[in-house]
Amino acid sequence: MPSYIAGPIKITNVSSDATVNFGDTLQIAPKSSSRSLAGAGGGNTGDFLQTNTFISFTNTLDPDTADSNIKSKG
């Protein structure tokens, strides 16, 4: 199906490995993966945000050896 966008679009930053898609898509497959650790409200983006976080704990313990099944080149 074609896409119809009825409102404004604001894209502030698209890195070299990001995906921005409008309209029909058969398959989107990631080429890499990463992990970021942030507390409550740490990843919020947008205009006019208000967050109220009184207690936040972030568990950074990760006993896994691999977090995704994406093959690396090389």
Secondary structure, DSSP 8 states (H G I E B T S, - for coil): ------S--------TT-----S--S----S--------TTTT--SSS-----S----------S-S-------
